[in-house]
Amino acid sequence: MYRFLLTPRWWGINVFTVLAIPVCLFMGSWQLGRFESRVDSHREQQVQAQEARTAQATPLRDLLPVTTETSGRQATATGRYDTEHQLLVPDRRLDDRSGFYVLSLLRTDGGKGLPVVRGWLPGDAGSKADTARIPAPPSGEVTVTGALQASESPTSKGVAAAGGLPEGQLGVISAAALVNLVPYQVYDAWITVTKASGGLTAVPPAAAPNTGLDLKAFQNLGYTGEWFVFAGFVVFMWFRLFRREAEAAQDLAMGIAPDEPAPAGATAPGDDAPQTRSPSGAA
């Protein structure tokens, strides 16, 4: 009764099922592993952030390039602020309030510029009344201490789409965005000061990119469920096709032919009786 399983059609169905189920389970397990890795990195990042608050600051050169391990670490750098190229980073929120970052470039001993977010102010970066409250950067040689951060990208958390910004404003804090704004090289990193002054509010460091329980982490969890559902759907469809074929084979073994459509022009039972017409020609 199950000889239909040896037909070429069913060979193809069986091979597809045998290959599809392990692939779906593998992809589901892989996505689950990605989610678990992000959970672990989130826990590690919390531990590192707590340690960074109490750890002794490290010279900037010892923490570069920025990695998931060095992101958020306390860094120190010595130099002079470039007062001619102070920039404002608009549309940045802090404690559910809209405002802007005050960014100054610290010219280090090597000549390269280090973007330093000296703090945050509420208001509009394009308003003269709001920007008038910005304190001037310290003069002379200073040593800055703050949390090390990786360069931002347009898709980084908290970065708003900012096109056609006026002069003196910066949408993304990165070396690529600053290369055409200042006449010297810039570090591919930035720091946010630990203690702000002059009425500014210190900006807390952000988690390293691709770490923590962000949207991508929960996307991995959603993909995990989808792949496992696909595996179950493949099994369900195989059993459904098998049951239909087995029932059809059982009917043939009992001499029950499958329903066939009536040939064209055939009349249904009861339709072969002659019709009479009335003298007026109506049926």
Secondary structure, 3 states (H helix, E strand, C coil): CCHHHHCHHHHHHHHHHHHHHHHHHHHHHHHHHHHHHHHHHHHHHHHHHHHHHHCCCEEHHHCCCCCCCCCCCEEEEEEEEEEEEEEEEEEEEECCEEEEEEEEEEEECCCCEEEEEEEEEECCCCCHHHHCCCCCCCCCEEEEEEEEEECCCCCCCCCCCCCCCCCCECCCCCHHHHCCCCCCCECCEEEEECCCCCCCECCCCCCCCCCCCCHHHHHHHHHHHHHHHHHHHHHHHHHHHHHHHHHHHHHHHCCCCCCCCCCCCCCCCCCCCCCCCCCCCCC
